[in-house]
Amino acid sequence: MNTKKEFLDILQDYVDFPVEEIHTDAPFRAAAGVDSFVFIEMISSVEDHFGIRIPNSDLVTFKTIDDIIGYIEKKAA
């Protein structure tokens, strides 16, 4: 499983530019340009796709896209 590619495929549904332009180590909101509502929708898609649940208390720990990918890898293992 290529978690990064799968996550970026999901993210692509929520941004208006190619995800290849995103720096995954940059702050998530600045890199992806999504608002809070879109972020929650995207997280729901991530949960469905990877078969995991992400508690709201964990969402605040996601500073970068790499943080989200690392979290998914740990939870989906």
MOHURA-V491258 format. One record per backbone hydrogen bond with DSSP energy under -1.0 kcal/mol. NH is the residue of the N-H (numbers start at 1). CO is the residue of the C=O. E is the energy in kcal/mol with one decimal. If there is no record, write none. Layout:
# MOHURA-V491258
nh->NH co->CO e->E
nh->NH co->CO e->E
This chain:
# MOHURA-V491258
nh->6 co->2 e->-2.6
nh->7 co->3 e->-2.9
nh->8 co->4 e->-2.7
nh->9 co->5 e->-2.2
nh->10 co->6 e->-1.8
nh->11 co->7 e->-2.9
nh->12 co->8 e->-2.1
nh->13 co->10 e->-1.4
nh->14 co->11 e->-2.5
nh->21 co->18 e->-2.0
nh->22 co->19 e->-1.8
nh->26 co->23 e->-1.8
nh->28 co->63 e->-3.5
nh->31 co->27 e->-2.9
nh->32 co->28 e->-3.3
nh->33 co->29 e->-1.7
nh->39 co->35 e->-2.5
nh->40 co->36 e->-2.2
nh->41 co->37 e->-2.0
nh->42 co->38 e->-2.7
nh->43 co->39 e->-2.5
nh->44 co->40 e->-2.0
nh->45 co->41 e->-1.9
nh->46 co->42 e->-2.4
nh->47 co->43 e->-2.8
nh->48 co->44 e->-2.3
nh->49 co->45 e->-2.7
nh->50 co->46 e->-2.7
nh->51 co->47 e->-1.3
nh->52 co->47 e->-1.4
nh->58 co->55 e->-1.7
nh->61 co->58 e->-1.6
nh->62 co->59 e->-1.4
nh->63 co->61 e->-1.0
nh->66 co->24 e->-2.6
nh->68 co->64 e->-1.5
nh->69 co->65 e->-2.6
nh->70 co->66 e->-2.7
nh->71 co->67 e->-2.2
nh->72 co->68 e->-2.5
nh->73 co->69 e->-2.4
nh->74 co->70 e->-1.9
nh->75 co->71 e->-2.6
nh->76 co->72 e->-2.8
